[in-house]
Amino acid sequence: MGKTERVLKILNDKQLDGLFLIKRANVNYISRFSDEAAYVLISNKGKFLITDGRFFELAQKECEDFEIINLQKISGGLLGAIKKICNENSIKRLGFEKEWTSYSMFEGMQNVLKDVELVPTSGIIEELRYVKDNEEIELLREAGRITDFAFEEVIKHIKAGMTENEVAAKLEYIIKMNGGDGVGFETILISGKKTSLPHGKPDNKVIEEGEFVTLDFGALYKGYTSDMTKTIVVGKPSERQVEIYNVVKEAQQAGLDTIKDGITAKVPDDAVREIVKDYIEYYYPGIGHGVGRDLHEPPFISNSASRTIKKNCVITMEPGLYIPDWGGVRIEDSILVTETGYERLTKSTKDLICL
């Protein structure tokens, strides 16, 4: 059953005549449209992609099985387009994405769709995206391959005296020059004491001899992002650095060893916590997440998680220890869940690299 057929079945079960999509990742997933400023409306009578003149030609090429609505040729803009589609396709109950629809947009729809019942929905497309199909898996494999290549290349250039921004720029350049469409999210590239910040940002700080450098990044490939984190040392590591690194490395492997079809998303966190129990004050909860068209998507791995991890989910495993005013270590890979285990989609070494 294709994506559209699965959506229509859900709409039928919910007694909806149509579904209006506004979240970019969901629009792209259903339509294959690769850019922004587009919306999708699906009904039993047709599939419509609404965009403006800047993207009309691209939409025609990429979305051949959709009717493309050019906003420049519709009276009333986006709301006018929705009204026209509803009128012409007998849509009386229209679902909309409640988490992604602004209140002003909802008010506008209420004002123009006088004869249409607006029904808030949640997670319809996200549920379809939860388990990846074969095409998505291949795209994520390629994103992982590019990510690995970029890491292996950029560490050839990292040395004391460079700034974090210089290394981040070099990394992103390598990705774009070797098959990537860019980065899937803002690169985290931090050094020294800043590595205690789980989501620190690169700046003009100079990387010094003996410091940790954390690289958290992912290549974007045809709408899908990889996600990998490596922590390395410039120069010779201290005993403390080696100790903390090895604890995190062991913890990540313990989490990975639990992965298989059918486990609860809490199970890997339990395994990781057992390894880091002597360092628990430096442990940051939330050690993994789904990845695909969004950087962060279900399932989320934590000690409170209750969802089931399924075969062909693509997730990350990223435990870390973050010690204020000293530094931190995070090790992360993107993996494909299999029936009995997992396949690493990012395959760079997990041994401590000392440059």
C-alpha positions as CSV (number, residue, x, y, z in Angstrom):
1,M,0.0,0.0,0.0
2,G,1.5,3.4,-1.0
3,K,1.7,6.5,1.1
4,T,-1.4,8.1,-0.3
5,E,-3.5,4.9,0.0
6,R,-2.4,4.6,3.7
7,V,-3.4,8.2,4.3
8,L,-6.8,7.7,2.7
9,K,-7.4,4.6,4.8
10,I,-6.7,6.7,7.9
11,L,-9.0,9.4,6.7
12,N,-11.8,6.9,6.1
13,D,-11.3,5.5,9.6
14,K,-11.6,9.0,11.0
15,Q,-14.5,9.9,8.8
16,L,-12.6,12.8,7.2
17,D,-13.1,13.9,3.6
18,G,-9.6,15.5,3.4
19,L,-6.4,16.3,5.2
20,F,-4.5,19.6,5.0
21,L,-0.8,19.4,5.6
22,I,1.3,22.4,6.6
23,K,4.5,20.9,8.3
24,R,7.3,21.0,5.7
25,A,8.6,17.5,6.5
26,N,5.2,16.0,6.2
27,V,4.5,17.9,2.9
28,N,7.8,16.7,1.5
29,Y,7.3,13.1,2.6
30,I,3.9,12.8,1.0
31,S,4.5,14.8,-2.2
32,R,8.3,14.4,-2.7
33,F,8.5,18.1,-3.2
34,S,12.0,19.2,-2.2
35,D,11.6,22.8,-1.4
36,E,9.6,25.0,1.0
37,A,6.6,27.2,0.8
38,A,4.2,24.4,-0.2
39,Y,1.1,22.8,1.3
40,V,-0.7,19.6,0.6
41,L,-4.4,18.8,0.6
42,I,-5.4,15.1,0.1
43,S,-8.9,13.8,-0.4
44,N,-10.5,10.8,-1.9
45,K,-11.1,12.8,-5.1
46,G,-7.6,14.2,-5.6
47,K,-4.1,15.2,-4.3
48,F,-3.2,18.9,-4.4
49,L,0.1,20.7,-3.8
50,I,-0.3,24.4,-3.2
51,T,2.7,26.6,-3.9
52,D,3.6,30.0,-5.4
53,G,5.0,31.0,-8.7
54,R,8.6,30.7,-7.5
55,F,8.3,26.9,-7.1
56,F,5.5,26.1,-9.6
57,E,7.8,24.7,-12.3
58,L,9.8,22.6,-9.8
59,A,6.6,21.2,-8.3
60,Q,5.4,20.2,-11.7
61,K,8.6,18.2,-12.3
62,E,8.8,16.6,-8.8
63,C,5.1,16.0,-8.0
64,E,3.7,14.5,-11.2
65,D,0.8,12.7,-9.5
66,F,-0.4,15.9,-7.7
67,E,-2.4,18.7,-9.1
68,I,-0.3,21.8,-8.6
69,I,-2.1,24.9,-7.5
70,N,-0.3,28.2,-8.3
71,L,-1.2,30.7,-5.6
72,Q,-0.6,33.6,-8.0
73,K,-3.5,32.5,-10.0
74,I,-6.0,31.9,-7.2
75,S,-8.1,34.7,-5.7
76,G,-7.7,34.9,-2.0
77,G,-4.3,33.3,-1.7
78,L,-3.8,30.2,0.4
79,L,-7.2,30.3,2.0
80,G,-8.8,30.9,-1.3
81,A,-7.0,27.8,-2.7
82,I,-8.2,25.6,0.2
83,K,-11.7,26.9,-0.2
84,K,-11.7,26.1,-3.9
85,I,-10.4,22.6,-3.4
86,C,-13.0,21.9,-0.7
87,N,-15.8,23.2,-2.8
88,E,-14.8,21.3,-6.0
89,N,-14.1,18.0,-4.1
90,S,-17.1,17.9,-1.7
91,I,-15.0,18.2,1.4
92,K,-17.2,18.7,4.4
93,R,-14.9,17.4,7.2
94,L,-11.3,18.6,6.8
95,G,-8.5,17.5,9.1
96,F,-5.6,19.8,9.8
97,E,-2.3,19.4,11.7
98,K,-3.1,21.0,15.1
99,E,0.5,21.2,16.3
100,W,1.7,23.0,13.1
101,T,-1.2,25.3,12.3
102,S,-1.0,28.8,13.7
103,Y,-4.0,30.3,15.4
104,S,-4.3,33.0,12.8
105,M,-4.3,30.3,10.1
106,F,-7.0,28.4,11.9
107,E,-9.1,31.6,12.3
108,G,-8.7,32.3,8.6
109,M,-9.8,28.8,7.7
110,Q,-12.8,29.1,9.9
111,N,-13.8,32.4,8.2
112,V,-13.6,31.1,4.7
113,L,-14.7,27.5,5.1
114,K,-18.2,28.2,6.4
115,D,-19.6,24.9,5.3
116,V,-16.6,22.8,6.3
117,E,-16.0,21.2,9.7
118,L,-12.4,21.7,10.7
119,V,-11.1,18.7,12.6
120,P,-7.8,18.9,14.6
121,T,-5.5,15.9,14.0
122,S,-2.2,14.9,15.4
123,G,0.6,12.6,14.2
124,I,-1.1,11.1,11.1
125,I,1.8,11.6,8.8
126,E,4.4,11.2,11.6
127,E,3.0,7.7,12.2
128,L,3.6,6.8,8.6
129,R,7.1,8.1,8.8
130,Y,7.9,6.1,12.0
131,V,9.0,3.0,10.1
132,K,11.1,3.7,7.0
133,D,10.4,2.1,3.6
134,N,13.2,0.6,1.5
135,E,13.7,3.8,-0.5
136,E,14.1,5.9,2.6
137,I,16.5,3.4,4.1
138,E,18.8,3.7,1.0
139,L,18.7,7.5,1.2
140,L,19.7,7.3,4.9
141,R,22.4,4.9,4.2
142,E,23.9,7.3,1.6
143,A,23.5,10.2,4.1
144,G,25.4,8.1,6.6
145,R,28.1,7.3,4.1
146,I,28.7,11.0,3.3
147,T,28.8,11.8,7.0
148,D,31.4,9.2,7.6
149,F,33.5,10.4,4.6
150,A,33.3,14.0,5.8
151,F,34.4,13.1,9.3
152,E,37.4,11.0,8.1
153,E,38.4,13.9,5.8
154,V,38.0,16.8,8.2
155,I,40.1,15.2,11.0
156,K,43.0,15.4,8.6
157,H,42.9,19.2,8.8
158,I,42.1,19.7,12.5
159,K,45.0,21.1,14.6
160,A,45.7,23.3,17.5
161,G,45.4,27.0,16.5
162,M,42.4,26.6,14.3
163,T,39.1,28.1,15.4
164,E,35.9,26.1,15.9
165,N,34.3,28.1,13.1
166,E,37.1,27.2,10.7
167,V,36.7,23.5,11.3
168,A,32.9,23.7,11.1
169,A,33.1,25.5,7.7
170,K,35.6,23.0,6.4
171,L,33.4,20.1,7.5
172,E,30.3,21.6,5.8
173,Y,32.3,22.3,2.6
174,I,33.5,18.6,2.5
175,I,29.9,17.4,2.7
176,K,28.7,19.6,-0.1
177,M,31.6,18.7,-2.3
178,N,31.1,15.0,-1.9
179,G,27.5,14.3,-2.6
180,G,25.6,16.0,0.3
181,D,23.0,18.6,-0.2
182,G,24.3,20.4,2.8
183,V,24.0,19.8,6.5
184,G,20.8,18.4,8.0
185,F,21.0,20.7,11.0
186,E,23.3,23.3,12.5
187,T,26.7,21.8,13.2
188,I,27.8,21.5,16.8
189,L,31.6,21.8,16.8
190,I,32.9,22.8,20.2
191,S,36.2,22.3,22.1
192,G,37.7,22.4,25.5
193,K,35.5,23.2,28.4
194,K,32.6,24.0,26.0
195,T,32.3,20.3,25.3
196,S,30.3,20.1,28.6
197,L,27.5,21.9,26.7
198,P,25.3,19.2,25.0
199,H,24.2,21.7,22.3
200,G,27.0,24.3,22.3
201,K,27.6,26.4,19.2
202,P,30.9,26.9,17.4
203,D,32.5,30.3,17.5
204,N,35.9,31.8,17.1
205,K,37.4,30.0,20.1
206,V,40.8,28.7,19.2
207,I,41.3,24.9,19.6
208,E,44.2,24.2,22.0
209,E,46.6,21.3,22.4
210,G,45.1,18.6,24.7
211,E,41.5,19.6,24.3
212,F,38.5,17.6,23.5
213,V,36.7,18.5,20.2
214,T,33.1,17.4,19.8
215,L,31.7,17.2,16.3
216,D,27.9,16.6,16.1
217,F,26.7,16.9,12.5
218,G,25.0,15.1,9.7
219,A,24.9,15.2,5.9
220,L,21.6,16.0,4.2
221,Y,20.8,13.8,1.2
222,K,17.6,14.2,-0.8
223,G,15.6,15.4,2.1
224,Y,17.0,12.9,4.7
225,T,19.6,13.7,7.4
226,S,22.1,11.6,9.1
227,D,23.2,12.3,12.7
228,M,26.6,11.4,14.2
229,T,28.7,12.7,17.1
230,K,32.4,12.1,17.6
231,T,34.6,13.4,20.4
232,I,38.3,13.5,19.7
233,V,41.4,14.9,21.3
234,V,43.9,17.3,19.7
235,G,47.3,16.0,21.0
236,K,47.8,13.6,23.9
237,P,44.8,12.9,26.1
238,S,44.9,13.0,29.9
239,E,44.1,9.9,32.0
240,R,40.8,11.6,33.0
241,Q,39.9,12.2,29.3
242,V,40.6,8.5,28.5
243,E,38.5,7.4,31.5
244,I,35.5,9.5,30.6
245,Y,35.7,8.6,27.0
246,N,35.8,4.8,27.7
247,V,32.8,5.0,30.0
248,V,30.7,6.7,27.3
249,K,32.0,4.3,24.6
250,E,31.0,1.3,26.8
251,A,27.6,2.9,27.6
252,Q,26.8,3.5,24.0
253,Q,27.6,-0.1,23.1
254,A,25.4,-1.3,26.1
255,G,22.5,0.7,24.6
256,L,23.1,-0.6,21.1
257,D,23.3,-4.2,22.4
258,T,19.6,-4.0,23.5
259,I,18.3,-2.9,20.1
260,K,16.0,-5.2,18.2
261,D,12.5,-5.2,16.8
262,G,9.8,-4.9,19.5
263,I,11.7,-3.5,22.5
264,T,10.4,-0.5,24.5
265,A,12.3,2.7,23.9
266,K,13.1,2.8,27.7
267,V,15.2,-0.4,27.5
268,P,18.4,1.1,25.9
269,D,18.3,4.0,28.5
270,D,18.2,1.4,31.3
271,A,21.3,-0.3,29.9
272,V,23.2,2.9,29.5
273,R,22.4,4.1,33.0
274,E,23.8,0.9,34.5
275,I,27.2,1.7,32.9
276,V,27.3,5.4,33.9
277,K,25.8,4.9,37.4
278,D,29.0,6.1,39.0
279,Y,28.9,9.3,36.9
280,I,25.1,9.8,36.9
281,E,25.3,13.4,38.0
282,Y,27.0,14.2,34.6
283,Y,24.5,12.1,32.6
284,Y,22.0,14.0,30.4
285,P,18.6,12.2,29.9
286,G,17.4,11.5,26.4
287,I,20.0,9.3,24.7
288,G,18.4,8.8,21.3
289,H,15.7,9.7,18.8
290,G,14.3,8.8,15.4
291,V,15.9,10.5,12.4
292,G,14.8,10.9,8.8
293,R,13.2,14.0,7.2
294,D,13.4,15.6,10.6
295,L,16.5,15.5,12.9
296,H,14.4,14.6,15.9
297,E,11.4,12.4,15.3
298,P,9.8,9.5,17.1
299,P,10.8,7.2,18.8
300,F,12.5,9.1,21.6
301,I,14.8,7.0,23.9
302,S,14.7,8.0,27.5
303,N,13.9,6.5,31.0
304,S,10.3,7.6,30.6
305,A,9.7,6.3,27.0
306,S,6.9,3.8,26.4
307,R,6.8,3.5,22.6
308,T,7.9,0.3,20.8
309,I,11.0,0.4,18.6
310,K,10.2,-1.4,15.4
311,K,12.1,-3.1,12.6
312,N,13.1,-0.5,10.0
313,C,13.0,2.4,12.4
314,V,16.1,4.6,12.0
315,I,17.3,5.9,15.3
316,T,20.3,7.4,17.0
317,M,22.1,6.2,20.1
318,E,24.0,9.1,21.7
319,P,24.8,8.9,25.4
320,G,27.1,11.5,26.9
321,L,28.7,12.7,30.1
322,Y,28.9,16.4,30.6
323,I,31.1,17.8,33.4
324,P,30.8,21.5,34.0
325,D,33.9,23.6,33.8
326,W,35.9,20.5,32.5
327,G,34.4,19.2,29.3
328,G,32.3,16.3,28.1
329,V,32.1,13.3,25.7
330,R,29.3,12.2,23.5
331,I,29.4,9.3,21.0
332,E,26.5,9.0,18.6
333,D,25.6,6.8,15.6
334,S,22.6,6.5,13.3
335,I,21.3,3.0,13.1
336,L,18.7,0.9,11.3
337,V,16.7,-1.4,13.6
338,T,16.5,-5.0,12.3
339,E,14.5,-8.0,13.5
340,T,17.3,-9.2,15.7
341,G,19.6,-6.2,16.2
342,Y,20.8,-3.2,14.2
343,E,22.8,-2.0,11.3
344,R,25.1,1.0,11.8
345,L,24.4,3.7,9.2
346,T,27.3,5.8,10.4
347,K,30.4,3.5,10.7
348,S,33.3,5.7,11.7
349,T,35.5,4.3,14.4
350,K,34.4,4.7,18.0
351,D,38.0,4.4,19.4
352,L,39.3,7.6,20.8
353,I,41.1,9.5,18.0
354,C,44.1,11.6,19.1
355,L,45.4,14.0,16.5
